[in-house]
Amino acid sequence: MIEYCRLAGSHGVKCTQKIELHHIIGIGKARGNKAVRQILTSNPPELTEWVCSAHNVGRWADTSESRSKLLRLKIEEFGYEHMKRTLDELPWKVPRPELTLEALLDG
């Protein structure tokens, strides 16, 4: 487990000591899609990251800037092609072009 906030220094928010697992793609985005919800709630390392409670509860981690920063960290860890494939293979019922890697990185 990472012991520091992966968003430290962003948004002018002072990090707290409590580190929490944050979903880069929020579970709420599944909107009744059981297959996607099941994937997201299994907390895959490609789609989750450790942030402090100030960034998480304050919803700073959900901004497009933060999501892009977290995804860039995931690209460093897993590689661009792996992350693209992970997002492209989520079984959405309808196309979600706003949730492709390219769209999320552009914010």
Backbone atoms as SQL, in Angstrom:
CREATE TABLE atoms (id INTEGER PRIMARY KEY, chain TEXT, resi INTEGER, resn TEXT, atom TEXT, x REAL, y REAL, z REAL);
INSERT INTO atoms VALUES
  (1, 'A', 1, 'MET', 'N', 0.841, -1.185, 0.000),
  (2, 'A', 1, 'MET', 'CA', 0.000, 0.000, 0.000),
  (3, 'A', 1, 'MET', 'C', 0.885, 1.246, 0.000),
  (4, 'A', 2, 'ILE', 'N', 0.509, 2.213, -0.787),
  (5, 'A', 2, 'ILE', 'CA', 1.213, 3.482, -0.824),
  (6, 'A', 2, 'ILE', 'C', 0.841, 4.255, 0.431),
  (7, 'A', 3, 'GLU', 'N', 1.798, 4.899, 1.040),
  (8, 'A', 3, 'GLU', 'CA', 1.542, 5.580, 2.301),
  (9, 'A', 3, 'GLU', 'C', 1.486, 7.093, 2.164),
  (10, 'A', 4, 'TYR', 'N', 1.289, 7.563, 0.954),
  (11, 'A', 4, 'TYR', 'CA', 1.130, 8.992, 0.746),
  (12, 'A', 4, 'TYR', 'C', 0.096, 9.222, -0.341),
  (13, 'A', 5, 'CYS', 'N', -0.457, 10.401, -0.329),
  (14, 'A', 5, 'CYS', 'CA', -1.501, 10.758, -1.291),
  (15, 'A', 5, 'CYS', 'C', -0.881, 10.967, -2.668),
  (16, 'A', 6, 'ARG', 'N', -1.439, 10.302, -3.660),
  (17, 'A', 6, 'ARG', 'CA', -0.932, 10.422, -5.029),
  (18, 'A', 6, 'ARG', 'C', -1.316, 11.760, -5.658),
  (19, 'A', 7, 'LEU', 'N', -2.135, 12.536, -4.954),
  (20, 'A', 7, 'LEU', 'CA', -2.492, 13.868, -5.432),
  (21, 'A', 7, 'LEU', 'C', -1.870, 14.963, -4.573),
  (22, 'A', 8, 'ALA', 'N', -0.887, 14.606, -3.783),
  (23, 'A', 8, 'ALA', 'CA', -0.242, 15.575, -2.891),
  (24, 'A', 8, 'ALA', 'C', 0.200, 16.806, -3.671),
  (25, 'A', 9, 'GLY', 'N', -0.136, 17.953, -3.146),
  (26, 'A', 9, 'GLY', 'CA', 0.253, 19.210, -3.769),
  (27, 'A', 9, 'GLY', 'C', -0.716, 19.726, -4.808),
  (28, 'A', 10, 'SER', 'N', -1.733, 18.980, -5.140),
  (29, 'A', 10, 'SER', 'CA', -2.665, 19.454, -6.167),
  (30, 'A', 10, 'SER', 'C', -3.871, 20.153, -5.538),
  (31, 'A', 11, 'HIS', 'N', -4.414, 21.091, -6.261),
  (32, 'A', 11, 'HIS', 'CA', -5.613, 21.852, -5.896),
  (33, 'A', 11, 'HIS', 'C', -5.428, 22.713, -4.648),
  (34, 'A', 12, 'GLY', 'N', -4.217, 22.879, -4.168),
  (35, 'A', 12, 'GLY', 'CA', -3.995, 23.674, -2.965),
  (36, 'A', 12, 'GLY', 'C', -4.601, 23.059, -1.714),
  (37, 'A', 13, 'VAL', 'N', -4.877, 21.770, -1.772),
  (38, 'A', 13, 'VAL', 'CA', -5.482, 21.067, -0.645),
  (39, 'A', 13, 'VAL', 'C', -4.386, 20.453, 0.207),
  (40, 'A', 14, 'LYS', 'N', -4.454, 20.695, 1.515),
  (41, 'A', 14, 'LYS', 'CA', -3.488, 20.094, 2.429),
  (42, 'A', 14, 'LYS', 'C', -3.913, 18.651, 2.683),
  (43, 'A', 15, 'CYS', 'N', -3.008, 17.720, 2.406),
  (44, 'A', 15, 'CYS', 'CA', -3.321, 16.303, 2.568),
  (45, 'A', 15, 'CYS', 'C', -3.504, 15.944, 4.046),
  (46, 'A', 16, 'THR', 'N', -4.350, 14.975, 4.280),
  (47, 'A', 16, 'THR', 'CA', -4.566, 14.441, 5.617),
  (48, 'A', 16, 'THR', 'C', -3.749, 13.166, 5.768),
  (49, 'A', 17, 'GLN', 'N', -3.657, 12.678, 6.969),
  (50, 'A', 17, 'GLN', 'CA', -2.905, 11.458, 7.242),
  (51, 'A', 17, 'GLN', 'C', -3.621, 10.214, 6.718),
  (52, 'A', 18, 'LYS', 'N', -4.933, 10.243, 6.685),
  (53, 'A', 18, 'LYS', 'CA', -5.701, 9.060, 6.300),
  (54, 'A', 18, 'LYS', 'C', -5.658, 8.863, 4.780),
  (55, 'A', 19, 'ILE', 'N', -5.163, 7.707, 4.359),
  (56, 'A', 19, 'ILE', 'CA', -5.071, 7.382, 2.933),
  (57, 'A', 19, 'ILE', 'C', -6.199, 6.406, 2.596),
  (58, 'A', 20, 'GLU', 'N', -6.904, 6.682, 1.495),
  (59, 'A', 20, 'GLU', 'CA', -8.055, 5.873, 1.085),
  (60, 'A', 20, 'GLU', 'C', -7.897, 5.434, -0.366),
  (61, 'A', 21, 'LEU', 'N', -8.526, 4.324, -0.686),
  (62, 'A', 21, 'LEU', 'CA', -8.524, 3.843, -2.060),
  (63, 'A', 21, 'LEU', 'C', -9.588, 4.604, -2.840),
  (64, 'A', 22, 'HIS', 'N', -9.196, 5.204, -3.933),
  (65, 'A', 22, 'HIS', 'CA', -10.093, 6.013, -4.766),
  (66, 'A', 22, 'HIS', 'C', -10.278, 5.328, -6.117),
  (67, 'A', 23, 'HIS', 'N', -11.510, 5.282, -6.594),
  (68, 'A', 23, 'HIS', 'CA', -11.813, 4.737, -7.922),
  (69, 'A', 23, 'HIS', 'C', -11.632, 5.841, -8.961),
  (70, 'A', 24, 'ILE', 'N', -10.725, 5.634, -9.887),
  (71, 'A', 24, 'ILE', 'CA', -10.483, 6.631, -10.939),
  (72, 'A', 24, 'ILE', 'C', -11.722, 6.782, -11.806),
  (73, 'A', 25, 'ILE', 'N', -12.367, 5.673, -12.125),
  (74, 'A', 25, 'ILE', 'CA', -13.684, 5.687, -12.772),
  (75, 'A', 25, 'ILE', 'C', -14.665, 5.393, -11.648),
  (76, 'A', 26, 'GLY', 'N', -15.460, 6.369, -11.272),
  (77, 'A', 26, 'GLY', 'CA', -16.377, 6.198, -10.153),
  (78, 'A', 26, 'GLY', 'C', -17.383, 5.082, -10.378),
  (79, 'A', 27, 'ILE', 'N', -17.695, 4.363, -9.312),
  (80, 'A', 27, 'ILE', 'CA', -18.658, 3.262, -9.401),
  (81, 'A', 27, 'ILE', 'C', -20.012, 3.767, -9.887),
  (82, 'A', 28, 'GLY', 'N', -20.352, 4.993, -9.552),
  (83, 'A', 28, 'GLY', 'CA', -21.613, 5.581, -9.999),
  (84, 'A', 28, 'GLY', 'C', -21.737, 5.666, -11.516),
  (85, 'A', 29, 'LYS', 'N', -20.607, 5.666, -12.214),
  (86, 'A', 29, 'LYS', 'CA', -20.644, 5.716, -13.683),
  (87, 'A', 29, 'LYS', 'C', -21.261, 4.451, -14.277),
  (88, 'A', 30, 'ALA', 'N', -21.286, 3.362, -13.497),
  (89, 'A', 30, 'ALA', 'CA', -21.842, 2.104, -13.996),
  (90, 'A', 30, 'ALA', 'C', -23.350, 2.216, -14.214),
  (91, 'A', 31, 'ARG', 'N', -24.028, 3.056, -13.478),
  (92, 'A', 31, 'ARG', 'CA', -25.463, 3.323, -13.660),
  (93, 'A', 31, 'ARG', 'C', -26.283, 2.079, -13.977),
  (94, 'A', 32, 'GLY', 'N', -26.267, 1.115, -13.095),
  (95, 'A', 32, 'GLY', 'CA', -27.079, -0.081, -13.281),
  (96, 'A', 32, 'GLY', 'C', -26.445, -1.159, -14.141),
  (97, 'A', 33, 'ASN', 'N', -25.259, -0.929, -14.640),
  (98, 'A', 33, 'ASN', 'CA', -24.564, -1.934, -15.444),
  (99, 'A', 33, 'ASN', 'C', -23.823, -2.867, -14.484),
  (100, 'A', 34, 'LYS', 'N', -24.439, -4.036, -14.226),
  (101, 'A', 34, 'LYS', 'CA', -23.880, -4.963, -13.236),
  (102, 'A', 34, 'LYS', 'C', -22.474, -5.422, -13.576),
  (103, 'A', 35, 'ALA', 'N', -22.203, -5.647, -14.835),
  (104, 'A', 35, 'ALA', 'CA', -20.882, -6.141, -15.240),
  (105, 'A', 35, 'ALA', 'C', -19.794, -5.114, -14.936),
  (106, 'A', 36, 'VAL', 'N', -20.027, -3.865, -15.298),
  (107, 'A', 36, 'VAL', 'CA', -19.041, -2.814, -15.037),
  (108, 'A', 36, 'VAL', 'C', -18.936, -2.563, -13.541),
  (109, 'A', 37, 'ARG', 'N', -20.081, -2.528, -12.855),
  (110, 'A', 37, 'ARG', 'CA', -20.068, -2.317, -11.403),
  (111, 'A', 37, 'ARG', 'C', -19.252, -3.400, -10.705),
  (112, 'A', 38, 'GLN', 'N', -19.406, -4.635, -11.141),
  (113, 'A', 38, 'GLN', 'CA', -18.665, -5.740, -10.531),
  (114, 'A', 38, 'GLN', 'C', -17.157, -5.557, -10.734),
  (115, 'A', 39, 'ILE', 'N', -16.769, -5.144, -11.920),
  (116, 'A', 39, 'ILE', 'CA', -15.347, -4.896, -12.199),
  (117, 'A', 39, 'ILE', 'C', -14.827, -3.775, -11.305),
  (118, 'A', 40, 'LEU', 'N', -15.551, -2.664, -11.244),
  (119, 'A', 40, 'LEU', 'CA', -15.084, -1.515, -10.466),
  (120, 'A', 40, 'LEU', 'C', -15.037, -1.816, -8.971),
  (121, 'A', 41, 'THR', 'N', -16.020, -2.538, -8.452),
  (122, 'A', 41, 'THR', 'CA', -16.031, -2.834, -7.018),
  (123, 'A', 41, 'THR', 'C', -15.005, -3.883, -6.628),
  (124, 'A', 42, 'SER', 'N', -14.432, -4.574, -7.604),
  (125, 'A', 42, 'SER', 'CA', -13.358, -5.520, -7.289),
  (126, 'A', 42, 'SER', 'C', -12.031, -4.788, -7.065),
  (127, 'A', 43, 'ASN', 'N', -12.041, -3.457, -7.230),
  (128, 'A', 43, 'ASN', 'CA', -10.884, -2.586, -6.993),
  (129, 'A', 43, 'ASN', 'C', -9.645, -2.985, -7.792),
  (130, 'A', 44, 'PRO', 'N', -9.779, -3.093, -9.120),
  (131, 'A', 44, 'PRO', 'CA', -8.597, -3.438, -9.914),
  (132, 'A', 44, 'PRO', 'C', -7.530, -2.361, -9.770),
  (133, 'A', 45, 'PRO', 'N', -6.268, -2.758, -9.663),
  (134, 'A', 45, 'PRO', 'CA', -5.206, -1.771, -9.451),
  (135, 'A', 45, 'PRO', 'C', -5.086, -0.759, -10.592),
  (136, 'A', 46, 'GLU', 'N', -5.516, -1.126, -11.789),
  (137, 'A', 46, 'GLU', 'CA', -5.450, -0.187, -12.916),
  (138, 'A', 46, 'GLU', 'C', -6.453, 0.953, -12.759),
  (139, 'A', 47, 'LEU', 'N', -7.534, 0.717, -12.024),
  (140, 'A', 47, 'LEU', 'CA', -8.608, 1.702, -11.949),
  (141, 'A', 47, 'LEU', 'C', -8.794, 2.293, -10.554),
  (142, 'A', 48, 'THR', 'N', -7.834, 2.072, -9.674),
  (143, 'A', 48, 'THR', 'CA', -7.890, 2.641, -8.332),
  (144, 'A', 48, 'THR', 'C', -6.532, 3.236, -7.978),
  (145, 'A', 49, 'GLU', 'N', -6.561, 4.188, -7.061),
  (146, 'A', 49, 'GLU', 'CA', -5.312, 4.802, -6.604),
  (147, 'A', 49, 'GLU', 'C', -5.504, 5.301, -5.181),
  (148, 'A', 50, 'TRP', 'N', -4.397, 5.424, -4.459),
  (149, 'A', 50, 'TRP', 'CA', -4.430, 5.876, -3.073),
  (150, 'A', 50, 'TRP', 'C', -4.347, 7.386, -3.004),
  (151, 'A', 51, 'VAL', 'N', -5.346, 7.988, -2.355),
  (152, 'A', 51, 'VAL', 'CA', -5.368, 9.432, -2.129),
  (153, 'A', 51, 'VAL', 'C', -5.753, 9.685, -0.673),
  (154, 'A', 52, 'CYS', 'N', -5.471, 10.863, -0.188),
  (155, 'A', 52, 'CYS', 'CA', -5.834, 11.181, 1.195),
  (156, 'A', 52, 'CYS', 'C', -7.330, 11.477, 1.276),
  (157, 'A', 53, 'SER', 'N', -7.850, 11.423, 2.483),
  (158, 'A', 53, 'SER', 'CA', -9.283, 11.645, 2.660),
  (159, 'A', 53, 'SER', 'C', -9.683, 13.070, 2.269),
  (160, 'A', 54, 'ALA', 'N', -8.787, 14.039, 2.426),
  (161, 'A', 54, 'ALA', 'CA', -9.122, 15.415, 2.027),
  (162, 'A', 54, 'ALA', 'C', -9.374, 15.504, 0.528),
  (163, 'A', 55, 'HIS', 'N', -8.543, 14.853, -0.274),
  (164, 'A', 55, 'HIS', 'CA', -8.745, 14.864, -1.724),
  (165, 'A', 55, 'HIS', 'C', -9.933, 13.990, -2.121),
  (166, 'A', 56, 'ASN', 'N', -10.147, 12.889, -1.417),
  (167, 'A', 56, 'ASN', 'CA', -11.205, 11.952, -1.776),
  (168, 'A', 56, 'ASN', 'C', -12.578, 12.456, -1.339),
  (169, 'A', 57, 'VAL', 'N', -12.735, 12.758, -0.062),
  (170, 'A', 57, 'VAL', 'CA', -14.032, 13.191, 0.457),
  (171, 'A', 57, 'VAL', 'C', -14.405, 14.558, -0.109),
  (172, 'A', 58, 'GLY', 'N', -13.417, 15.425, -0.272),
  (173, 'A', 58, 'GLY', 'CA', -13.666, 16.737, -0.843),
  (174, 'A', 58, 'GLY', 'C', -13.934, 16.699, -2.338),
  (175, 'A', 59, 'ARG', 'N', -13.874, 15.520, -2.915),
  (176, 'A', 59, 'ARG', 'CA', -14.144, 15.266, -4.333),
  (177, 'A', 59, 'ARG', 'C', -13.133, 15.905, -5.264),
  (178, 'A', 60, 'TRP', 'N', -12.005, 16.370, -4.727),
  (179, 'A', 60, 'TRP', 'CA', -10.948, 16.899, -5.582),
  (180, 'A', 60, 'TRP', 'C', -10.406, 15.808, -6.489),
  (181, 'A', 61, 'ALA', 'N', -10.427, 14.570, -6.007),
  (182, 'A', 61, 'ALA', 'CA', -9.901, 13.453, -6.795),
  (183, 'A', 61, 'ALA', 'C', -10.766, 13.149, -8.012),
  (184, 'A', 62, 'ASP', 'N', -11.996, 13.671, -8.041),
  (185, 'A', 62, 'ASP', 'CA', -12.903, 13.414, -9.157),
  (186, 'A', 62, 'ASP', 'C', -12.820, 14.448, -10.265),
  (187, 'A', 63, 'THR', 'N', -11.996, 15.463, -10.103),
  (188, 'A', 63, 'THR', 'CA', -11.884, 16.470, -11.159),
  (189, 'A', 63, 'THR', 'C', -11.159, 15.879, -12.365),
  (190, 'A', 64, 'SER', 'N', -11.383, 16.457, -13.513),
  (191, 'A', 64, 'SER', 'CA', -10.724, 15.953, -14.724),
  (192, 'A', 64, 'SER', 'C', -9.206, 16.079, -14.608),
  (193, 'A', 65, 'GLU', 'N', -8.733, 17.133, -13.966),
  (194, 'A', 65, 'GLU', 'CA', -7.286, 17.325, -13.778),
  (195, 'A', 65, 'GLU', 'C', -6.699, 16.195, -12.927),
  (196, 'A', 66, 'SER', 'N', -7.380, 15.872, -11.836),
  (197, 'A', 66, 'SER', 'CA', -6.894, 14.800, -10.954),
  (198, 'A', 66, 'SER', 'C', -6.972, 13.447, -11.640),
  (199, 'A', 67, 'ARG', 'N', -8.073, 13.188, -12.336),
  (200, 'A', 67, 'ARG', 'CA', -8.224, 11.912, -13.031),
  (201, 'A', 67, 'ARG', 'C', -7.114, 11.727, -14.049),
  (202, 'A', 68, 'SER', 'N', -6.796, 12.794, -14.778),
  (203, 'A', 68, 'SER', 'CA', -5.714, 12.742, -15.756),
  (204, 'A', 68, 'SER', 'C', -4.384, 12.459, -15.069),
  (205, 'A', 69, 'LYS', 'N', -4.126, 13.126, -13.954),
  (206, 'A', 69, 'LYS', 'CA', -2.875, 12.907, -13.217),
  (207, 'A', 69, 'LYS', 'C', -2.776, 11.462, -12.734),
  (208, 'A', 70, 'LEU', 'N', -3.860, 10.940, -12.179),
  (209, 'A', 70, 'LEU', 'CA', -3.854, 9.559, -11.682),
  (210, 'A', 70, 'LEU', 'C', -3.674, 8.563, -12.823),
  (211, 'A', 71, 'LEU', 'N', -4.302, 8.831, -13.961),
  (212, 'A', 71, 'LEU', 'CA', -4.142, 7.928, -15.106),
  (213, 'A', 71, 'LEU', 'C', -2.718, 7.964, -15.658),
  (214, 'A', 72, 'ARG', 'N', -2.087, 9.117, -15.625),
  (215, 'A', 72, 'ARG', 'CA', -0.689, 9.196, -16.072),
  (216, 'A', 72, 'ARG', 'C', 0.211, 8.368, -15.155),
  (217, 'A', 73, 'LEU', 'N', -0.083, 8.361, -13.866),
  (218, 'A', 73, 'LEU', 'CA', 0.660, 7.504, -12.934),
  (219, 'A', 73, 'LEU', 'C', 0.424, 6.032, -13.258),
  (220, 'A', 74, 'LYS', 'N', -0.801, 5.690, -13.627),
  (221, 'A', 74, 'LYS', 'CA', -1.121, 4.307, -13.985),
  (222, 'A', 74, 'LYS', 'C', -0.434, 3.896, -15.283),
  (223, 'A', 75, 'ILE', 'N', -0.310, 4.824, -16.210),
  (224, 'A', 75, 'ILE', 'CA', 0.401, 4.550, -17.463),
  (225, 'A', 75, 'ILE', 'C', 1.874, 4.273, -17.159),
  (226, 'A', 76, 'GLU', 'N', 2.457, 5.030, -16.245),
  (227, 'A', 76, 'GLU', 'CA', 3.849, 4.765, -15.845),
  (228, 'A', 76, 'GLU', 'C', 3.982, 3.371, -15.240),
  (229, 'A', 77, 'GLU', 'N', 2.980, 2.969, -14.481),
  (230, 'A', 77, 'GLU', 'CA', 3.025, 1.679, -13.789),
  (231, 'A', 77, 'GLU', 'C', 2.718, 0.493, -14.716),
  (232, 'A', 78, 'PHE', 'N', 1.682, 0.606, -15.538),
  (233, 'A', 78, 'PHE', 'CA', 1.207, -0.522, -16.339),
  (234, 'A', 78, 'PHE', 'C', 1.483, -0.408, -17.831),
  (235, 'A', 79, 'GLY', 'N', 1.784, 0.783, -18.311),
  (236, 'A', 79, 'GLY', 'CA', 1.996, 1.001, -19.732),
  (237, 'A', 79, 'GLY', 'C', 0.739, 1.521, -20.411),
  (238, 'A', 80, 'TYR', 'N', 0.950, 2.307, -21.455),
  (239, 'A', 80, 'TYR', 'CA', -0.154, 2.948, -22.171),
  (240, 'A', 80, 'TYR', 'C', -1.100, 1.918, -22.781),
  (241, 'A', 81, 'GLU', 'N', -0.560, 0.949, -23.499),
  (242, 'A', 81, 'GLU', 'CA', -1.406, -0.025, -24.192),
  (243, 'A', 81, 'GLU', 'C', -2.259, -0.837, -23.216),
  (244, 'A', 82, 'HIS', 'N', -1.671, -1.222, -22.088),
  (245, 'A', 82, 'HIS', 'CA', -2.423, -1.979, -21.086),
  (246, 'A', 82, 'HIS', 'C', -3.572, -1.138, -20.529),
  (247, 'A', 83, 'MET', 'N', -3.309, 0.107, -20.222),
  (248, 'A', 83, 'MET', 'CA', -4.358, 0.976, -19.679),
  (249, 'A', 83, 'MET', 'C', -5.437, 1.248, -20.723),
  (250, 'A', 84, 'LYS', 'N', -5.035, 1.441, -21.967),
  (251, 'A', 84, 'LYS', 'CA', -6.021, 1.658, -23.036),
  (252, 'A', 84, 'LYS', 'C', -6.911, 0.435, -23.171),
  (253, 'A', 85, 'ARG', 'N', -6.304, -0.738, -23.181),
  (254, 'A', 85, 'ARG', 'CA', -7.059, -1.985, -23.300),
  (255, 'A', 85, 'ARG', 'C', -7.997, -2.174, -22.101),
  (256, 'A', 86, 'THR', 'N', -7.516, -1.881, -20.901),
  (257, 'A', 86, 'THR', 'CA', -8.341, -2.022, -19.692),
  (258, 'A', 86, 'THR', 'C', -9.598, -1.175, -19.797),
  (259, 'A', 87, 'LEU', 'N', -9.453, 0.066, -20.210),
  (260, 'A', 87, 'LEU', 'CA', -10.617, 0.946, -20.323),
  (261, 'A', 87, 'LEU', 'C', -11.495, 0.572, -21.512),
  (262, 'A', 88, 'ASP', 'N', -10.879, 0.213, -22.633),
  (263, 'A', 88, 'ASP', 'CA', -11.653, -0.160, -23.827),
  (264, 'A', 88, 'ASP', 'C', -12.469, -1.433, -23.618),
  (265, 'A', 89, 'GLU', 'N', -11.999, -2.312, -22.745),
  (266, 'A', 89, 'GLU', 'CA', -12.678, -3.593, -22.548),
  (267, 'A', 89, 'GLU', 'C', -13.745, -3.565, -21.463),
  (268, 'A', 90, 'LEU', 'N', -13.975, -2.419, -20.832),
  (269, 'A', 90, 'LEU', 'CA', -15.073, -2.355, -19.876),
  (270, 'A', 90, 'LEU', 'C', -16.378, -2.574, -20.642),
  (271, 'A', 91, 'PRO', 'N', -17.225, -3.492, -20.181),
  (272, 'A', 91, 'PRO', 'CA', -18.413, -3.883, -20.946),
  (273, 'A', 91, 'PRO', 'C', -19.597, -2.923, -20.789),
  (274, 'A', 92, 'TRP', 'N', -19.434, -1.705, -21.300),
  (275, 'A', 92, 'TRP', 'CA', -20.523, -0.738, -21.232),
  (276, 'A', 92, 'TRP', 'C', -21.688, -1.209, -22.108),
  (277, 'A', 93, 'LYS', 'N', -22.911, -0.935, -21.715),
  (278, 'A', 93, 'LYS', 'CA', -24.090, -1.296, -22.507),
  (279, 'A', 93, 'LYS', 'C', -24.230, -0.380, -23.716),
  (280, 'A', 94, 'VAL', 'N', -23.828, 0.871, -23.540),
  (281, 'A', 94, 'VAL', 'CA', -23.805, 1.837, -24.647),
  (282, 'A', 94, 'VAL', 'C', -22.402, 2.420, -24.702),
  (283, 'A', 95, 'PRO', 'N', -21.936, 2.844, -25.855),
  (284, 'A', 95, 'PRO', 'CA', -20.589, 3.416, -25.956),
  (285, 'A', 95, 'PRO', 'C', -20.416, 4.595, -25.002),
  (286, 'A', 96, 'ARG', 'N', -19.270, 4.671, -24.374),
  (287, 'A', 96, 'ARG', 'CA', -18.943, 5.764, -23.445),
  (288, 'A', 96, 'ARG', 'C', -17.647, 6.429, -23.910),
  (289, 'A', 97, 'PRO', 'N', -17.689, 7.188, -25.017),
  (290, 'A', 97, 'PRO', 'CA', -16.469, 7.800, -25.548),
  (291, 'A', 97, 'PRO', 'C', -15.792, 8.744, -24.560),
  (292, 'A', 98, 'GLU', 'N', -16.538, 9.291, -23.606),
  (293, 'A', 98, 'GLU', 'CA', -15.948, 10.186, -22.615),
  (294, 'A', 98, 'GLU', 'C', -15.121, 9.427, -21.572),
  (295, 'A', 99, 'LEU', 'N', -15.205, 8.087, -21.593),
  (296, 'A', 99, 'LEU', 'CA', -14.463, 7.272, -20.644),
  (297, 'A', 99, 'LEU', 'C', -13.363, 6.448, -21.305),
  (298, 'A', 100, 'THR', 'N', -12.928, 6.870, -22.490),
  (299, 'A', 100, 'THR', 'CA', -11.766, 6.244, -23.111),
  (300, 'A', 100, 'THR', 'C', -10.518, 6.869, -22.504),
  (301, 'A', 101, 'LEU', 'N', -9.402, 6.195, -22.626),
  (302, 'A', 101, 'LEU', 'CA', -8.168, 6.708, -22.060),
  (303, 'A', 101, 'LEU', 'C', -7.819, 8.070, -22.639),
  (304, 'A', 102, 'GLU', 'N', -7.947, 8.211, -23.940),
  (305, 'A', 102, 'GLU', 'CA', -7.611, 9.485, -24.583),
  (306, 'A', 102, 'GLU', 'C', -8.486, 10.618, -24.056),
  (307, 'A', 103, 'ALA', 'N', -9.783, 10.377, -23.942),
  (308, 'A', 103, 'ALA', 'CA', -10.694, 11.414, -23.462),
  (309, 'A', 103, 'ALA', 'C', -10.402, 11.770, -22.016),
  (310, 'A', 104, 'LEU', 'N', -10.127, 10.780, -21.184),
  (311, 'A', 104, 'LEU', 'CA', -9.840, 11.044, -19.777),
  (312, 'A', 104, 'LEU', 'C', -8.514, 11.766, -19.580),
  (313, 'A', 105, 'LEU', 'N', -7.537, 11.466, -20.421),
  (314, 'A', 105, 'LEU', 'CA', -6.254, 12.166, -20.320),
  (315, 'A', 105, 'LEU', 'C', -6.365, 13.621, -20.760),
  (316, 'A', 106, 'ASP', 'N', -7.240, 13.875, -21.738),
  (317, 'A', 106, 'ASP', 'CA', -7.433, 15.247, -22.217),
  (318, 'A', 106, 'ASP', 'C', -8.220, 16.074, -21.214),
  (319, 'A', 107, 'GLY', 'N', -9.017, 15.377, -20.394),
  (320, 'A', 107, 'GLY', 'CA', -9.781, 16.056, -19.339),
  (321, 'A', 107, 'GLY', 'C', -10.767, 16.985, -19.887);
